[in-house]
Amino acid sequence: MRKSFAIVAGVLACGVGVAVPAVADDAEHDVENFQFSRWDLSYDVSLDTQGRAIAEVTEQLHAEFPEVDQNRGIIRSLPVRYHSAPAAPENISVTDEAGHEVPFEVEDEEGFRSILVGDDDFVHGPETYVIRYTLDDVMHATDQADEFYWDVIPSDRGQVIENATAQIRLDPELASALTGSAACYVGTPEDSQSCDLEFSEDEAVFRVAEGPLPGGHGLTVAIGVDPGTVTQPPERHDNFLLDVVPLLLVIAATLVAGFGALAVWAMVRRHRSDTSQASIGYGIPEQMNPLLAGPIAGKSHDPIVASILDLAVRGVVRIEETSQTSRWLKQTETKPVLRLLAPELVEDPQERVLLRGMFPELVPGETFDFPKDSKPFRHATESVIKASGEAVLERGYLVKKRHRGAALAGWSALALLIPATVLLIMGISRDNNAMGGISVLLGMVCLVLIAVCVTTHRVLTPRGAAVRQQLERMQQLMRTSDAERLEMLQSFSNAPRQQDDEGSYLQMYDRLLPYAVQFGREKEWTKVMATTYTQYNWSAPIWYPLLFSGRHGSAESALGAMLSSVSSAASTASPTAGSTGGGAVGGGGGGGAAGGR
């Protein structure tokens, strides 16, 4: 990092010489820019009344600060967990070398407890801080030994330590159980080397002295005692109740809720195909419009544009175009305009709301040019989209229904999920990340399934199922070949006819265009329409007299451009329309980090 900074500074010196002093000055006043002349540690490790290993720690840090106003003290951070068990420093005190109290604060963040030594006053020159604290459960169990494996000097540190010493004193019970295996490591986590760890049998004390330690280099010791000497905390023991049972309960709850959700799905499917009390017709269902077709068919691609087109092909409005010069591009561009022709043809209340959003007075000849952010139009579109969902219920196409068996399954799954949640909370201090994570994720899935089970669902009535199948036949007609389409059109009893020299042909193409837009098949159907109009030499429809004007090239291009412009204009006028042992430094406990403040 410092090497990179030097390179950058050199480049800046060549390019902009006057900027270098400021950069160098910032580096000189970095709060990490100081060092430790000594770092002395003492660990008194013993067993409490339960046989668990505890440590009383004293760290004596001799800092050398610059004489400028840069630092207000130091920060010493220690991990709050060690081998799955809580290990945050407690009973913290900070004094100077003479024993006078030094102000400090404690913060817990991102798995560390930080001791912020100092206040708002700057410190200069040599300062000594004596930090005392206690630690719980500092020895963990391995297959070979119970081990004190501790990072006594942190490697996550930017300062040089000229001299570092550490002594680890064991109480008599631990000293008598020593296995004779002990080690010391110095260096970085990526490049560690063994160091000398001396043992005084009379004092039961291990000592190590190293120095200097550059920034990023730490010191770790590992001392083993006979297996079973130290009682481990509950978090390090397997616990079937807290580790496994929550997952089993969540799995059971998910399976129960899953069966309930399947029952709901089967109920919806059953009602979709139940047309026993209604006959299935052909063509566009009576009293149907795109606003109603969307909720019934389960497809609602662009209901507002589809409704505007439906009003046009029924002769209520006419789609015209107006030319205007672009303010920015200085080019002439066309914009769609609707002209009201016959408002009396609209009987559906939702369509009348939409029509009034465009033509407030409902006077024939009135025009609507899709002004940007039109509040009346936006309110009308929001109202009709929301009301269409209620209209299909009121008119008997759909009905709200709750599956009793599924509801029972959902409440049963919730009954299983509650104790699972309680057990997960009880075991939250355990580092059982895999099973706990799986339980939480599966529990979220289970909650979704429970919601599916216990809520009411919209299902089709026999009348609605018949209409849905009729709408599906319309979609099938849009996908089929020309010959098959003509044969299917013969069955459309409500299809208007147009005469020409070739005979009588069914003219359902215009009427199906709004539904093609609603079902997301407008591109395929505009191609079919353009081909048919051209093949039989039909005149331009009254609802779009510019079909063969030549402005957009072919009839297909004209229809596509018209749909695109109407859709774009509608979305502009109403933005919401249509949307719904081989150890290493850093391998042990403790350690943490240190730096300036």
C-alpha positions as CSV (number, residue, x, y, z in Angstrom):
1,M,0.0,0.0,0.0
2,R,2.8,2.4,0.9
3,K,4.7,1.4,-2.2
4,S,1.7,2.2,-4.3
5,F,1.3,5.5,-2.7
6,A,4.9,6.4,-3.4
7,I,4.4,5.6,-7.1
8,V,1.3,7.8,-7.3
9,A,3.1,10.6,-5.5
10,G,6.0,10.4,-7.9
11,V,3.7,10.6,-10.9
12,L,1.9,13.6,-9.4
13,A,5.2,15.2,-8.7
14,C,6.1,15.0,-12.4
15,G,2.7,16.2,-13.7
16,V,1.6,18.7,-11.1
17,G,4.4,19.6,-8.8
18,V,2.5,22.0,-6.6
19,A,0.1,19.2,-5.6
20,V,2.7,16.9,-4.0
21,P,3.3,18.8,-0.8
22,A,-0.4,18.6,0.0
23,V,-0.5,14.9,-0.7
24,A,2.6,14.2,1.4
25,D,1.2,16.3,4.2
26,D,-2.0,14.3,4.2
27,A,0.1,11.1,4.4
28,E,2.1,12.4,7.3
29,H,-1.0,13.2,9.3
30,D,-2.6,9.8,8.8
31,V,-3.7,8.6,12.2
32,E,-2.0,5.2,11.5
33,N,1.4,7.0,11.1
34,F,3.0,6.2,14.4
35,Q,4.7,3.2,16.0
36,F,4.9,1.1,19.2
37,S,8.3,1.0,21.0
38,R,7.0,-2.0,23.1
39,W,4.0,-4.2,23.4
40,D,4.0,-6.4,26.5
41,L,1.2,-8.9,27.2
42,S,0.4,-11.1,30.1
43,Y,-2.3,-13.9,30.1
44,D,-3.3,-15.7,33.3
45,V,-5.2,-18.7,32.2
46,S,-7.2,-20.8,34.7
47,L,-10.3,-22.9,35.1
48,D,-13.5,-21.6,36.7
49,T,-15.8,-23.5,39.0
50,Q,-17.4,-25.2,36.0
51,G,-14.0,-26.3,34.5
52,R,-14.1,-23.7,31.7
53,A,-11.0,-21.9,30.7
54,I,-10.9,-18.1,31.4
55,A,-8.1,-15.6,31.0
56,E,-7.2,-12.4,32.7
57,V,-5.3,-10.3,30.2
58,T,-3.0,-7.3,30.6
59,E,-1.7,-5.4,27.6
60,Q,0.9,-2.7,28.1
61,L,1.3,-0.7,24.9
62,H,4.0,1.9,24.6
63,A,3.1,4.2,21.7
64,E,5.3,6.8,20.0
65,F,3.1,9.6,18.5
66,P,4.3,12.4,16.3
67,E,4.5,15.9,17.8
68,V,1.9,17.3,15.4
69,D,-1.8,17.2,16.2
70,Q,-2.6,13.9,14.6
71,N,-3.7,11.3,17.2
72,R,-6.1,11.3,20.1
73,G,-5.2,7.8,21.2
74,I,-5.4,4.2,19.9
75,I,-8.0,1.6,19.0
76,R,-7.7,-2.0,20.2
77,S,-10.2,-4.4,18.6
78,L,-10.9,-8.0,19.7
79,P,-13.2,-10.6,18.2
80,V,-16.5,-11.3,20.1
81,R,-16.5,-15.0,19.3
82,Y,-14.0,-17.9,19.4
83,H,-14.7,-21.3,18.0
84,S,-18.5,-20.8,18.0
85,A,-18.6,-19.5,21.6
86,P,-18.9,-15.9,22.9
87,A,-15.4,-14.5,23.7
88,A,-15.8,-10.8,23.8
89,P,-13.5,-9.0,26.3
90,E,-15.3,-8.1,29.6
91,N,-14.4,-6.1,32.7
92,I,-12.3,-3.7,30.6
93,S,-10.2,-1.0,32.2
94,V,-7.5,1.4,30.8
95,T,-4.8,3.2,32.8
96,D,-1.5,4.9,32.1
97,E,1.8,3.5,33.3
98,A,1.3,5.2,36.7
99,G,-2.1,3.6,37.2
100,H,-4.2,6.7,36.4
101,E,-7.4,6.1,34.5
102,V,-7.5,6.9,30.8
103,P,-10.8,7.6,29.2
104,F,-12.1,5.1,26.7
105,E,-15.2,4.0,24.9
106,V,-16.4,0.5,23.7
107,E,-18.1,-0.2,20.4
108,D,-19.3,-3.6,19.0
109,E,-19.4,-3.8,15.2
110,E,-19.0,-6.5,12.6
111,G,-17.9,-9.2,15.0
112,F,-15.4,-7.1,17.0
113,R,-15.4,-5.2,20.2
114,S,-13.3,-2.1,19.8
115,I,-11.8,-0.3,22.7
116,L,-11.4,3.4,21.7
117,V,-8.7,4.8,24.0
118,G,-8.5,8.5,24.5
119,D,-10.8,11.5,24.2
120,D,-10.9,14.7,22.1
121,D,-7.5,15.9,23.2
122,F,-4.5,15.3,21.0
123,V,-1.5,13.2,22.3
124,H,2.1,13.7,21.4
125,G,5.3,11.8,21.9
126,P,5.5,8.6,24.1
127,E,2.3,7.4,25.7
128,T,1.7,4.2,27.6
129,Y,-1.7,2.5,27.8
130,V,-2.3,-0.5,30.1
131,I,-5.5,-2.3,29.0
132,R,-6.9,-5.0,31.2
133,Y,-9.8,-7.3,30.4
134,T,-11.1,-10.9,30.9
135,L,-11.9,-13.5,28.4
136,D,-14.1,-16.6,28.6
137,D,-13.7,-20.1,27.0
138,V,-10.2,-19.4,25.6
139,M,-9.3,-23.1,25.1
140,H,-11.0,-25.2,22.5
141,A,-11.0,-29.0,22.1
142,T,-9.3,-30.9,19.3
143,D,-8.9,-34.7,18.9
144,Q,-5.4,-34.5,20.2
145,A,-5.6,-31.9,23.0
146,D,-7.5,-29.1,24.6
147,E,-5.7,-26.1,23.2
148,F,-4.9,-22.5,24.0
149,Y,-4.4,-21.2,20.4
150,W,-4.3,-17.5,20.6
151,D,-3.2,-14.5,18.5
152,V,-1.5,-12.5,21.2
153,I,-0.3,-9.7,18.8
154,P,-2.7,-8.9,16.0
155,S,-1.4,-8.9,12.4
156,D,-4.2,-6.5,11.3
157,R,-2.1,-3.5,12.3
158,G,-0.3,-0.9,10.4
159,Q,2.3,0.1,13.0
160,V,5.8,-1.2,13.6
161,I,6.4,-2.8,17.1
162,E,10.1,-2.5,18.1
163,N,9.9,-5.1,20.9
164,A,7.1,-7.5,21.7
165,T,6.8,-9.8,24.7
166,A,4.2,-12.2,25.9
167,Q,3.8,-14.5,28.9
168,I,1.1,-17.1,29.4
169,R,0.7,-18.3,33.0
170,L,-1.3,-21.5,33.6
171,D,-3.0,-22.4,36.9
172,P,-1.8,-25.6,38.6
173,E,-4.6,-27.8,37.2
174,L,-3.8,-26.8,33.6
175,A,0.0,-27.0,34.2
176,S,-0.3,-30.5,35.5
177,A,-2.2,-31.5,32.3
178,L,0.3,-30.1,29.8
179,T,1.0,-32.5,26.9
180,G,4.4,-31.1,26.2
181,S,3.3,-29.8,22.8
182,A,3.6,-26.0,22.4
183,A,4.4,-23.7,19.5
184,C,4.9,-20.1,18.6
185,Y,4.4,-18.5,15.1
186,V,5.5,-15.1,13.9
187,G,4.9,-13.3,10.5
188,T,1.9,-12.8,8.3
189,P,-1.1,-15.1,7.9
190,E,0.2,-16.0,4.4
191,D,3.9,-16.4,5.5
192,S,4.4,-17.6,9.1
193,Q,7.5,-19.0,10.7
194,S,8.2,-20.7,14.0
195,C,9.6,-18.7,16.9
196,D,11.1,-19.6,20.3
197,L,8.6,-20.3,23.1
198,E,10.3,-20.7,26.4
199,F,8.6,-22.6,29.3
200,S,9.4,-22.2,33.0
201,E,8.2,-25.4,34.8
202,D,8.6,-23.9,38.3
203,E,6.4,-20.9,37.4
204,A,4.2,-22.7,34.8
205,V,4.8,-19.7,32.5
206,F,5.4,-19.7,28.7
207,R,7.4,-16.7,27.4
208,V,8.1,-15.3,24.0
209,A,10.0,-12.2,22.9
210,E,10.1,-10.9,19.3
211,G,11.0,-7.7,17.5
212,P,10.8,-5.7,15.6
213,L,7.5,-6.7,14.1
214,P,6.6,-4.7,10.9
215,G,3.0,-3.7,10.2
216,G,0.9,-6.7,9.1
217,H,3.0,-9.1,11.2
218,G,1.6,-10.8,14.2
219,L,2.4,-13.3,17.0
220,T,0.5,-16.5,17.8
221,V,1.1,-19.1,20.5
222,A,-0.5,-22.6,20.8
223,I,-0.3,-24.6,24.0
224,G,-1.9,-28.0,24.5
225,V,-3.2,-29.9,27.6
226,D,-4.7,-33.3,27.9
227,P,-8.1,-33.8,26.2
228,G,-11.0,-33.4,28.5
229,T,-9.2,-31.2,30.9
230,V,-11.3,-28.1,29.9
231,T,-15.1,-28.1,29.9
232,Q,-16.3,-26.7,26.7
233,P,-19.2,-24.2,26.5
234,P,-22.6,-25.5,25.2
235,E,-22.1,-23.7,21.9
236,R,-19.2,-26.0,21.0
237,H,-21.2,-29.2,21.8
238,D,-23.5,-30.9,19.3
239,N,-27.1,-30.1,20.3
240,F,-29.8,-32.1,18.5
241,L,-32.6,-30.0,19.9
242,L,-31.1,-26.6,18.8
243,D,-29.2,-27.8,15.7
244,V,-31.3,-30.5,14.0
245,V,-34.9,-30.2,15.4
246,P,-35.6,-26.7,14.0
247,L,-34.6,-27.9,10.5
248,L,-36.8,-31.0,10.8
249,L,-39.8,-28.9,12.0
250,V,-39.3,-26.5,9.1
251,I,-39.1,-29.3,6.6
252,A,-42.3,-30.9,8.0
253,A,-44.0,-27.5,8.0
254,T,-43.0,-26.9,4.4
255,L,-44.2,-30.3,3.3
256,V,-47.6,-29.8,5.0
257,A,-47.9,-26.2,3.5
258,G,-46.7,-27.6,0.1
259,F,-49.5,-30.2,0.1
260,G,-52.0,-27.4,1.0
261,A,-50.7,-25.2,-1.9
262,L,-51.1,-28.1,-4.3
263,A,-54.7,-28.5,-3.1
264,V,-55.3,-24.8,-3.9
265,W,-53.7,-25.2,-7.3
266,A,-55.9,-28.3,-8.0
267,M,-59.0,-26.3,-6.9
268,V,-58.1,-23.4,-9.3
269,R,-57.5,-25.9,-12.2
270,R,-60.7,-27.7,-11.5
271,H,-62.8,-24.5,-11.6
272,R,-61.0,-23.5,-14.7
273,S,-62.3,-26.5,-16.6
274,D,-65.8,-26.7,-15.0
275,T,-68.1,-25.5,-17.7
276,S,-70.9,-27.9,-16.8
277,Q,-73.5,-25.2,-16.3
278,A,-72.6,-23.0,-19.3
279,S,-72.1,-23.5,-23.0
280,I,-68.9,-22.5,-24.8
281,G,-69.4,-20.1,-27.7
282,Y,-67.3,-18.9,-30.5
283,G,-65.8,-15.5,-31.4
284,I,-65.7,-12.6,-29.0
285,P,-67.9,-13.4,-25.9
286,E,-71.0,-11.2,-25.5
287,Q,-70.7,-8.2,-23.2
288,M,-66.9,-8.7,-23.2
289,N,-64.1,-6.1,-23.5
290,P,-60.4,-6.2,-23.0
291,L,-60.6,-4.8,-19.5
292,L,-62.6,-7.9,-18.5
293,A,-60.8,-10.4,-20.7
294,G,-57.5,-9.8,-18.9
295,P,-58.5,-11.0,-15.4
296,I,-60.6,-13.9,-16.9
297,A,-57.9,-15.2,-19.3
298,G,-55.1,-14.5,-16.8
299,K,-53.3,-12.4,-19.4
300,S,-53.2,-8.6,-19.3
301,H,-50.4,-7.3,-21.6
302,D,-51.6,-3.7,-22.2
303,P,-55.2,-3.3,-21.1
304,I,-55.5,0.5,-21.7
305,V,-54.1,0.4,-25.3
306,A,-56.3,-2.7,-26.0
307,S,-59.4,-0.8,-24.7
308,I,-58.7,2.2,-26.8
309,L,-58.3,0.0,-29.9
310,D,-61.5,-1.8,-28.9
311,L,-63.4,1.5,-28.8
312,A,-61.9,2.4,-32.2
313,V,-62.8,-0.8,-34.0
314,R,-66.3,-0.6,-32.6
315,G,-66.8,2.8,-34.1
316,V,-66.7,4.8,-30.9
317,V,-63.5,6.7,-31.7
318,R,-61.3,7.1,-34.7
319,I,-57.5,7.1,-34.7
320,E,-56.0,10.0,-36.6
321,E,-52.6,11.5,-36.8
322,T,-51.2,15.0,-36.5
323,S,-47.8,16.4,-37.6
324,Q,-45.6,18.5,-35.4
325,T,-42.1,19.7,-35.4
326,S,-39.7,18.2,-32.8
327,R,-38.4,20.9,-30.5
328,W,-34.9,19.4,-30.3
329,L,-34.4,17.4,-33.5
330,K,-36.1,20.0,-35.8
331,Q,-37.8,17.2,-37.6
332,T,-41.5,16.6,-38.4
333,E,-43.0,13.7,-36.6
334,T,-46.5,12.3,-36.3
335,K,-48.5,11.9,-33.2
336,P,-51.8,9.9,-32.7
337,V,-55.0,11.8,-32.0
338,L,-58.3,10.2,-31.1
339,R,-61.6,11.7,-32.4
340,L,-64.8,10.9,-30.7
341,L,-67.5,9.6,-33.1
342,A,-70.3,7.8,-31.3
343,P,-70.2,7.8,-27.4
344,E,-73.7,6.4,-27.3
345,L,-72.3,3.0,-28.4
346,V,-70.6,2.6,-25.0
347,E,-72.7,0.9,-22.4
348,D,-70.2,-0.7,-20.1
349,P,-69.6,1.6,-17.0
350,Q,-65.8,1.0,-16.9
351,E,-65.5,1.9,-20.6
352,R,-67.5,5.1,-20.0
353,V,-65.0,6.1,-17.2
354,L,-62.1,5.6,-19.6
355,L,-63.9,7.5,-22.3
356,R,-64.6,10.5,-20.0
357,G,-60.9,10.5,-19.0
358,M,-60.2,11.3,-22.7
359,F,-63.3,13.2,-23.7
360,P,-64.8,14.9,-20.5
361,E,-67.8,16.4,-22.4
362,L,-68.5,13.3,-24.5
363,V,-69.3,15.5,-27.5
364,P,-68.9,13.9,-30.9
365,G,-66.1,15.5,-32.8
366,E,-64.1,16.2,-29.6
367,T,-60.4,15.1,-29.9
368,F,-57.8,13.8,-27.4
369,D,-54.1,14.1,-28.3
370,F,-52.6,12.3,-25.3
371,P,-51.2,15.3,-23.4
372,K,-48.2,14.5,-21.2
373,D,-49.1,13.6,-17.6
374,S,-52.8,14.1,-18.1
375,K,-54.3,13.8,-14.7
376,P,-57.9,13.0,-15.8
377,F,-56.6,10.3,-18.1
378,R,-54.2,8.9,-15.5
379,H,-57.0,8.8,-12.9
380,A,-59.4,7.2,-15.4
381,T,-56.9,4.4,-16.3
382,E,-56.0,3.7,-12.7
383,S,-59.7,3.6,-11.9
384,V,-60.7,1.2,-14.7
385,I,-57.8,-1.2,-14.1
386,K,-58.6,-1.5,-10.4
387,A,-62.4,-1.7,-11.1
388,S,-62.0,-4.4,-13.7
389,G,-60.8,-6.8,-11.1
390,E,-63.9,-6.2,-9.0
391,A,-66.2,-6.2,-12.1
392,V,-65.4,-9.8,-13.0
393,L,-66.5,-10.8,-9.5
394,E,-69.7,-8.7,-9.6
395,R,-70.7,-10.1,-13.1
396,G,-70.2,-13.7,-12.0
397,Y,-67.1,-14.6,-14.0
398,L,-65.0,-15.2,-10.9
399,V,-65.7,-15.9,-7.2
400,K,-63.6,-15.8,-4.1
401,K,-63.1,-19.2,-2.5
402,R,-61.0,-20.7,0.3
403,H,-60.0,-24.4,0.2
404,R,-60.8,-25.8,3.7
405,G,-58.3,-28.6,3.6
406,A,-55.5,-26.2,2.4
407,A,-56.4,-23.7,5.1
408,L,-56.1,-26.5,7.7
409,A,-52.7,-27.5,6.3
410,G,-51.6,-23.9,6.4
411,W,-52.5,-23.4,10.1
412,S,-50.9,-26.8,10.9
413,A,-47.7,-25.7,9.1
414,L,-47.7,-22.5,11.1
415,A,-48.1,-24.5,14.3
416,L,-44.9,-26.4,13.3
417,L,-43.1,-23.2,12.3
418,I,-43.6,-21.4,15.6
419,P,-41.6,-23.9,17.8
420,A,-38.9,-24.1,15.1
421,T,-38.6,-20.3,15.3
422,V,-38.3,-20.4,19.1
423,L,-35.6,-23.0,18.9
424,L,-33.7,-21.1,16.2
425,I,-33.8,-18.0,18.5
426,M,-32.5,-20.1,21.4
427,G,-29.6,-21.3,19.4
428,I,-28.8,-18.0,17.8
429,S,-25.5,-17.8,19.7
430,R,-24.4,-21.1,18.1
431,D,-22.3,-21.0,14.9
432,N,-24.5,-23.5,13.2
433,N,-24.5,-21.5,10.0
434,A,-25.4,-24.2,7.6
435,M,-28.5,-25.7,9.2
436,G,-29.6,-22.4,10.6
437,G,-29.3,-20.8,7.2
438,I,-31.2,-23.6,5.5
439,S,-33.9,-23.5,8.2
440,V,-34.4,-19.7,7.7
441,L,-34.5,-19.9,3.9
442,L,-36.9,-22.9,4.0
443,G,-39.0,-21.1,6.6
444,M,-39.4,-18.1,4.3
445,V,-40.6,-20.5,1.5
446,C,-43.0,-22.1,4.0
447,L,-44.5,-18.7,5.0
448,V,-45.3,-18.0,1.3
449,L,-46.9,-21.4,1.0
450,I,-48.9,-20.8,4.2
451,A,-50.2,-17.5,2.8
452,V,-51.3,-19.4,-0.3
453,C,-53.1,-22.0,1.9
454,V,-55.0,-19.7,4.3
455,T,-56.1,-16.9,1.9
456,T,-59.0,-16.8,-0.4
457,H,-58.4,-17.2,-4.1
458,R,-60.3,-16.1,-7.2
459,V,-61.6,-19.0,-9.1
460,L,-63.6,-19.2,-12.2
461,T,-67.3,-19.8,-12.1
462,P,-68.8,-22.2,-14.7
463,R,-69.8,-19.1,-16.7
464,G,-66.3,-17.7,-16.3
465,A,-64.7,-21.0,-17.3
466,A,-66.8,-21.1,-20.5
467,V,-65.7,-17.5,-21.4
468,R,-62.1,-18.3,-20.6
469,Q,-62.2,-21.2,-23.0
470,Q,-63.8,-19.0,-25.6
471,L,-61.0,-16.5,-25.2
472,E,-58.5,-19.3,-25.5
473,R,-60.0,-20.3,-28.8
474,M,-59.5,-16.7,-29.9
475,Q,-55.8,-17.0,-29.0
476,Q,-55.6,-20.3,-30.9
477,L,-57.1,-18.6,-34.0
478,M,-54.3,-15.9,-33.8
479,R,-51.7,-18.6,-33.9
480,T,-53.1,-20.9,-36.6
481,S,-52.5,-21.0,-40.4
482,D,-54.6,-19.1,-42.9
483,A,-56.7,-22.1,-44.0
484,E,-57.4,-23.2,-40.4
485,R,-58.2,-19.6,-39.5
486,L,-60.8,-19.3,-42.2
487,E,-62.4,-22.5,-41.2
488,M,-62.6,-21.4,-37.5
489,L,-64.0,-18.0,-38.6
490,Q,-67.0,-19.8,-40.1
491,S,-68.1,-20.7,-36.6
492,F,-67.9,-17.1,-35.4
493,S,-71.6,-16.3,-35.3
494,N,-71.2,-12.6,-34.4
495,A,-68.6,-11.8,-37.1
496,P,-69.6,-8.9,-39.5
497,R,-69.1,-9.6,-43.2
498,Q,-67.7,-7.6,-46.0
499,Q,-68.6,-8.3,-49.6
500,D,-66.3,-8.1,-52.6
501,D,-65.9,-9.8,-56.0
502,E,-64.5,-12.9,-54.5
503,G,-67.5,-13.5,-52.4
504,S,-68.4,-13.2,-48.7
505,Y,-65.6,-13.1,-46.2
506,L,-65.7,-12.8,-42.4
507,Q,-64.2,-9.6,-41.1
508,M,-63.2,-10.5,-37.6
509,Y,-59.7,-9.3,-38.0
510,D,-60.3,-5.7,-36.8
511,R,-62.4,-6.9,-33.8
512,L,-59.7,-9.3,-32.7
513,L,-56.9,-6.7,-32.8
514,P,-57.6,-5.3,-29.3
515,Y,-57.5,-8.8,-27.9
516,A,-54.3,-9.6,-29.7
517,V,-52.8,-6.5,-27.9
518,Q,-54.2,-7.7,-24.6
519,F,-52.7,-11.2,-25.0
520,G,-49.3,-9.9,-26.3
521,R,-49.8,-11.1,-29.9
522,E,-50.1,-7.8,-31.7
523,K,-47.1,-8.3,-34.0
524,E,-48.5,-11.6,-35.4
525,W,-52.0,-10.3,-35.8
526,T,-51.0,-7.0,-37.5
527,K,-49.2,-9.1,-40.1
528,V,-52.3,-11.2,-40.6
529,M,-54.5,-8.1,-40.9
530,A,-52.2,-6.4,-43.3
531,T,-52.0,-9.5,-45.5
532,T,-55.8,-9.9,-45.5
533,Y,-56.6,-6.3,-46.3
534,T,-54.1,-6.3,-49.2
535,Q,-55.1,-9.7,-50.5
536,Y,-58.9,-8.9,-50.7
537,N,-58.3,-5.2,-51.6
538,W,-60.4,-4.0,-48.7
539,S,-60.6,-0.3,-48.1
540,A,-59.1,1.3,-45.1
541,P,-61.2,0.8,-41.9
542,I,-63.2,3.8,-40.7
543,W,-61.4,3.6,-37.3
544,Y,-58.0,4.1,-38.9
545,P,-58.5,5.8,-42.3
546,L,-54.7,6.3,-42.8
547,L,-53.9,2.6,-43.2
548,F,-53.1,2.9,-46.9
549,S,-52.0,6.5,-46.9
550,G,-48.4,5.5,-47.7
551,R,-46.9,7.5,-44.7
552,H,-45.5,4.3,-43.1
553,G,-44.9,2.2,-46.2
554,S,-46.8,-1.1,-46.2
555,A,-50.1,-1.8,-44.4
556,E,-48.2,-4.0,-41.9
557,S,-45.8,-1.1,-41.1
558,A,-48.7,1.3,-40.8
559,L,-50.5,-0.9,-38.3
560,G,-47.3,-1.5,-36.4
561,A,-46.5,2.2,-36.3
562,M,-50.0,3.0,-35.2
563,L,-49.9,0.5,-32.3
564,S,-46.5,1.7,-31.2
565,S,-47.5,5.4,-31.3
566,V,-50.7,4.8,-29.4
567,S,-49.0,2.7,-26.8
568,S,-46.2,5.3,-26.4
569,A,-48.6,8.2,-26.2
570,A,-50.8,6.4,-23.7
571,S,-47.9,5.6,-21.4
572,T,-46.7,9.2,-21.6
573,A,-50.1,10.6,-20.8
574,S,-50.6,8.1,-17.9
575,P,-47.2,6.8,-16.6
576,T,-49.0,4.2,-14.5
577,A,-51.2,2.9,-17.2
578,G,-50.9,-0.8,-17.8
579,S,-48.7,-1.6,-14.9
580,T,-49.6,-4.0,-12.2
581,G,-0.6,-27.9,14.5
582,G,0.3,-26.7,11.2
583,G,-0.5,-23.4,12.7
584,A,0.0,-19.9,11.4
585,V,-0.3,-16.3,12.5
586,G,-4.0,-15.3,12.6
587,G,-5.2,-18.9,13.0
588,G,-6.1,-18.6,16.6
589,G,-8.5,-16.7,18.9
590,G,-8.0,-13.1,20.1
591,G,-5.8,-11.1,17.8
592,G,-8.2,-8.6,16.3
593,A,-6.8,-5.3,15.2
594,A,-5.0,-2.2,16.5
595,G,-4.5,1.3,15.1
596,G,-4.5,5.0,15.7
597,R,-7.4,7.2,16.7
